[in-house]
């Protein structure tokens, strides 16, 4: 596995829900797409009623922990790197969707990355001010975590990969401990065991994550859990965590992150195509969540979606 990377990265913290000044739009977008970008920005700013005006001075990184509230915008996406069809093109589209957002994502979790797409993700995101918190593994496929270098200096205290020892698929958990304006926060992402036969190991992996979410440190997890609803309900401790989709009103249009009825990148040999809420974002009681949305619901010019999964995103604030 990759060795831990200790580095200084920059996230964003601000008052309220911490909307930041709009970033420059991606030049690849035509006028119609720019309209979509502006609409997404309006939606995120609408969910941030206490945000400072764009002209306000940025808070100083030396502020005490009882100062302005810490807020992070988080995105997670299974990028389907194991499907070789338009692999690099689809990875580029994922990057473009992520990078066109205003304000920008502070944390990006990616699953099912392969060496070919890792070069795209690392290259594009690094050029746009993101740092990868661990080294890129030499594996068939893997997860990655990125944090944004923005206006506020935040230290990544430690980051590591924790192998799931019983996984038959080489799955692991990325953990990063970050200091944000004097607040210690744990960030986590994973790609849980796949398929029906992986249920027992998947439950075990879920248990590992829940145990970490239960600890006193403010913690965020987002990733592809592959959980069936019955499996999630069987883990009673999840009731004490905040599920971002649930907390934001259970919007039916944003429920299914793997939806073969809307996303035709994959097809099953059955009459009724399945759909599931595999990708989830949980926080512990230290946070509140706003503005849960799906990413990548539109087709590319090539006629396919960026991935067979839709990405998930939310804005998360540390409670007073």
C-alpha positions as CSV (number, residue, x, y, z in Angstrom):
1,X,0.0,0.0,0.0
2,X,1.0,3.6,-0.4
3,X,3.0,5.3,2.4
4,X,1.3,8.1,4.4
5,X,1.9,11.6,3.0
6,X,2.3,14.4,5.5
7,X,1.8,17.6,3.7
8,X,0.2,21.0,4.1
9,X,-3.0,21.5,2.1
10,X,-5.5,24.2,1.9
11,X,-9.2,23.8,2.5
12,X,-11.9,26.5,3.0
13,X,-13.5,27.6,6.3
14,X,-15.9,30.5,6.5
15,X,-18.9,31.8,8.3
16,X,-22.3,30.2,7.8
17,X,-22.0,27.6,5.1
18,X,-18.9,29.2,3.8
19,X,-19.7,30.2,0.2
20,X,-16.6,31.6,-1.5
21,X,-16.1,34.0,-4.4
22,X,-17.0,32.4,-7.7
23,X,-14.1,30.7,-9.5
24,X,-13.3,31.2,-13.1
25,X,-15.5,29.0,-15.3
26,X,-14.0,26.2,-17.3
27,X,-13.3,27.5,-20.8
28,X,-14.4,24.3,-22.4
29,X,-18.0,25.1,-21.6
30,X,-20.2,26.7,-24.2
31,X,-22.8,29.3,-23.3
32,X,-25.5,26.6,-22.5
33,X,-23.2,24.7,-20.2
34,X,-22.1,28.0,-18.5
35,X,-25.8,28.4,-17.7
36,X,-25.9,25.0,-16.0
37,X,-22.8,26.0,-14.0
38,X,-24.3,29.2,-12.8
39,X,-27.5,27.4,-11.8
40,X,-25.5,24.9,-9.7
41,X,-23.7,27.8,-8.1
42,X,-27.0,29.5,-7.3
43,X,-28.3,26.3,-5.7
44,X,-25.3,26.0,-3.5
45,X,-25.3,29.6,-2.5
46,X,-29.1,29.4,-1.8
47,X,-28.3,26.7,0.8
48,X,-25.8,29.1,2.4
49,X,-27.9,32.0,3.8
50,X,-25.2,33.0,6.3
51,X,-22.4,33.1,3.7
52,X,-20.2,36.2,3.6
53,X,-20.4,38.5,0.5
54,X,-17.8,37.9,-2.1
55,X,-16.2,41.2,-1.3
56,X,-15.7,40.4,2.4
57,X,-12.2,39.7,3.6
58,X,-11.3,36.0,4.0
59,X,-11.1,34.8,7.6
60,X,-7.5,34.4,8.9
61,X,-6.1,30.9,9.4
62,X,-5.0,31.9,12.9
63,X,-8.5,32.4,14.2
64,X,-9.4,30.6,17.4
65,X,-11.6,27.4,17.2
66,X,-14.5,29.4,18.6
67,X,-14.4,31.8,15.7
68,X,-16.3,31.5,12.3
69,X,-17.8,28.0,11.7
70,X,-15.9,25.5,9.7
71,X,-17.6,24.4,6.5
72,X,-16.5,22.0,3.8
73,X,-18.0,21.1,0.4
74,X,-17.4,17.5,-0.3
75,X,-17.8,15.3,-3.5
76,X,-17.5,11.6,-3.9
77,X,-17.6,9.5,-7.1
78,X,-17.1,6.0,-8.3
79,X,-15.5,6.7,-11.6
80,X,-15.9,3.2,-13.2
81,X,-12.3,2.9,-14.3
82,X,-12.6,-0.8,-14.8
83,X,-14.8,-0.1,-17.9
84,X,-12.3,0.5,-20.6
85,X,-14.9,2.2,-22.9
86,X,-13.8,5.9,-23.3
87,X,-12.0,5.5,-20.0
88,X,-9.7,8.6,-20.2
89,X,-12.4,10.7,-21.8
90,X,-14.9,9.8,-19.1
91,X,-12.3,10.6,-16.4
92,X,-11.7,14.0,-18.1
93,X,-15.4,14.7,-18.0
94,X,-15.5,13.9,-14.3
95,X,-12.7,16.4,-13.7
96,X,-14.5,19.0,-15.8
97,X,-17.7,18.6,-13.8
98,X,-15.9,18.8,-10.5
99,X,-13.8,21.8,-11.5
100,X,-16.6,23.9,-13.0
101,X,-18.3,24.2,-9.6
102,X,-18.4,27.6,-7.8
103,X,-17.5,27.6,-5.0
104,X,-15.1,24.8,-5.5
105,X,-15.1,21.4,-3.7
106,X,-12.8,21.3,-0.7
107,X,-12.6,17.6,-0.6
108,X,-12.9,15.1,-3.4
109,X,-13.1,11.3,-2.9
110,X,-12.8,9.0,-5.9
111,X,-13.3,5.3,-6.2
112,X,-12.5,2.7,-8.9
113,X,-9.6,4.7,-10.2
114,X,-7.2,2.8,-12.5
115,X,-3.6,3.8,-13.4
116,X,-4.8,5.3,-16.7
117,X,-7.4,7.5,-15.1
118,X,-5.2,8.3,-12.1
119,X,-2.9,10.2,-14.5
120,X,-6.0,12.3,-15.6
121,X,-7.3,12.9,-12.1
122,X,-3.9,13.8,-10.5
123,X,-2.9,15.9,-13.5
124,X,-6.1,17.9,-13.8
125,X,-6.9,18.3,-10.1
126,X,-3.3,19.2,-9.2
127,X,-3.2,21.8,-11.9
128,X,-6.4,23.3,-10.3
129,X,-5.0,23.5,-6.8
130,X,-5.7,20.1,-5.3
131,X,-3.3,17.7,-3.5
132,X,-3.6,14.0,-3.3
133,X,-3.2,13.0,0.3
134,X,-1.6,9.6,-0.3
135,X,0.7,8.2,-3.0
136,X,-1.0,6.6,-6.0
137,X,-0.9,2.8,-5.4
138,X,0.4,0.3,-7.9
139,X,-2.7,-1.7,-8.0
140,X,-5.3,-2.7,-10.7
141,X,-7.8,-0.2,-9.2
142,X,-8.0,1.9,-6.0
143,X,-9.4,4.9,-4.3
144,X,-8.0,8.5,-4.1
145,X,-8.6,11.5,-1.8
146,X,-7.9,15.1,-2.8
147,X,-8.1,18.3,-0.8
148,X,-8.1,21.8,-2.3
149,X,-5.4,24.4,-1.9
150,X,-7.5,27.6,-1.4
151,X,-7.5,30.7,0.6
152,X,-7.0,29.2,4.1
153,X,-4.0,27.1,5.1
154,X,-5.0,23.8,6.7
155,X,-2.6,21.1,7.7
156,X,-3.0,17.4,6.8
157,X,-1.6,16.0,10.0
158,X,-1.5,12.4,8.8
159,X,-3.0,10.3,6.0
160,X,-2.8,6.5,5.4
161,X,-4.4,3.5,3.8
162,X,-5.9,0.9,6.1
163,X,-6.3,-2.5,4.3
164,X,-9.4,-4.5,5.0
165,X,-7.5,-7.7,5.8
166,X,-10.3,-10.1,4.9
167,X,-11.2,-8.4,1.6
168,X,-11.1,-10.8,-1.4
169,X,-11.0,-7.7,-3.7
170,X,-8.1,-5.7,-2.1
171,X,-10.3,-3.1,-0.7
172,X,-9.1,-0.5,1.9
173,X,-10.0,2.7,3.7
174,X,-8.2,6.0,3.2
175,X,-8.1,8.1,6.4
176,X,-6.8,11.6,6.6
177,X,-6.6,13.7,9.8
178,X,-6.7,17.4,9.0
179,X,-6.5,20.5,11.1
180,X,-9.0,23.2,9.9
181,X,-8.7,26.5,11.8
182,X,-7.8,24.7,15.0
183,X,-10.4,21.9,14.6
184,X,-9.2,18.4,14.1
185,X,-11.3,16.5,11.5
186,X,-11.1,12.9,10.2
187,X,-11.9,12.4,6.5
188,X,-12.5,8.8,5.2
189,X,-13.3,7.2,1.9
190,X,-13.6,3.6,0.7
191,X,-15.0,1.2,-1.9
192,X,-16.7,-1.6,0.0
193,X,-16.7,-5.2,-1.1
194,X,-18.9,-5.7,-4.2
195,X,-21.5,-8.2,-5.3
196,X,-24.0,-10.4,-3.4
197,X,-21.3,-12.8,-2.3
198,X,-19.4,-10.0,-0.6
199,X,-22.2,-9.2,1.8
200,X,-20.5,-10.6,5.0
201,X,-17.2,-8.8,4.3
202,X,-19.1,-5.6,3.3
203,X,-20.9,-5.6,6.7
204,X,-17.5,-6.0,8.4
205,X,-16.1,-3.0,6.4
206,X,-19.1,-1.0,7.3
207,X,-18.6,-1.8,11.0
208,X,-15.0,-0.5,10.8
209,X,-16.2,2.8,9.4
210,X,-19.0,3.2,11.9
211,X,-16.6,2.6,14.8
212,X,-14.4,5.4,13.6
213,X,-17.5,7.7,13.1
214,X,-18.5,7.0,16.7
215,X,-15.2,8.4,18.1
216,X,-15.2,11.9,19.5
217,X,-13.3,13.5,16.6
218,X,-15.5,15.2,14.0
219,X,-15.6,12.8,11.1
220,X,-16.8,12.5,7.5
221,X,-17.1,9.4,5.4
222,X,-18.1,9.3,1.7
223,X,-17.7,6.5,-0.8
224,X,-19.2,3.6,-2.7
225,X,-20.5,1.3,0.0
226,X,-22.3,-1.2,-2.2
227,X,-24.8,-1.6,0.6
228,X,-28.2,-3.1,0.1
229,X,-30.9,-1.4,2.1
230,X,-31.3,-4.5,4.4
231,X,-27.6,-4.4,5.1
232,X,-27.6,-0.7,6.1
233,X,-30.6,-1.2,8.3
234,X,-28.9,-4.2,10.0
235,X,-26.1,-1.8,11.3
236,X,-28.1,-0.2,14.1
237,X,-25.3,2.2,15.0
238,X,-25.9,4.1,11.7
239,X,-29.0,5.5,13.3
240,X,-26.7,7.8,15.4
241,X,-24.9,9.1,12.3
242,X,-26.2,11.7,9.8
243,X,-26.9,10.3,6.3
244,X,-26.6,13.3,3.9
245,X,-29.3,12.3,1.6
246,X,-31.7,11.7,4.5
247,X,-30.8,14.9,6.2
248,X,-31.5,16.9,3.1
249,X,-35.0,15.7,2.7
250,X,-34.8,12.3,1.0
251,X,-35.2,13.9,-2.5
252,X,-36.4,11.0,-4.7
253,X,-34.7,12.5,-7.7
254,X,-31.3,12.2,-5.9
255,X,-31.9,8.8,-4.2
256,X,-30.3,6.3,-6.6
257,X,-26.6,6.7,-7.3
258,X,-26.4,3.5,-9.4
259,X,-29.5,3.7,-11.6
260,X,-29.7,1.6,-14.7
261,X,-33.1,3.0,-15.5
262,X,-31.5,6.5,-16.1
263,X,-27.9,5.6,-16.7
264,X,-27.3,3.2,-19.6
265,X,-23.6,2.7,-19.3
266,X,-24.4,-0.7,-18.0
267,X,-27.3,-3.1,-18.7
268,X,-28.4,-6.2,-16.9
269,X,-30.0,-9.2,-18.7
270,X,-33.3,-8.6,-17.0
271,X,-36.5,-6.8,-18.0
272,X,-36.5,-4.3,-15.1
273,X,-33.1,-2.6,-14.8
274,X,-31.9,-2.3,-11.1
275,X,-31.1,0.8,-9.2
276,X,-29.6,1.3,-5.8
277,X,-28.2,3.9,-3.3
278,X,-24.8,2.5,-3.2
279,X,-22.9,5.7,-2.7
280,X,-23.4,7.4,0.7
281,X,-22.1,10.2,2.7
282,X,-22.2,10.0,6.5
283,X,-21.0,12.4,9.2
284,X,-21.1,12.1,13.0
285,X,-23.0,14.3,15.4
286,X,-20.4,17.0,15.2
287,X,-21.7,18.2,11.7
288,X,-24.8,19.3,10.0
289,X,-25.4,18.8,6.2
290,X,-26.9,20.9,3.5
291,X,-27.4,20.7,-0.3
292,X,-27.1,17.0,-1.1
293,X,-26.9,16.6,-4.9
294,X,-26.0,14.1,-7.6
295,X,-23.3,14.8,-10.1
296,X,-22.9,13.6,-13.7
297,X,-26.5,13.0,-14.5
298,X,-26.2,14.4,-18.0
299,X,-24.7,12.4,-20.9
300,X,-21.4,13.3,-22.5
301,X,-21.3,14.4,-26.2
302,X,-20.2,10.8,-26.9
303,X,-23.6,9.5,-25.7
304,X,-22.6,7.9,-22.4
305,X,-22.5,9.2,-18.8
306,X,-19.1,9.9,-17.1
307,X,-19.6,6.8,-15.0
308,X,-22.2,4.1,-14.3
309,X,-22.4,5.7,-10.9
310,X,-23.6,9.3,-10.3
311,X,-21.4,11.3,-8.0
312,X,-22.7,12.6,-4.7
313,X,-22.0,15.9,-3.0
314,X,-22.9,18.0,0.0
315,X,-21.9,21.0,2.0
316,X,-21.1,20.2,5.6
317,X,-20.8,22.6,8.6
318,X,-19.2,21.9,12.0
319,X,-21.8,22.6,14.7
320,X,-21.3,25.3,17.3
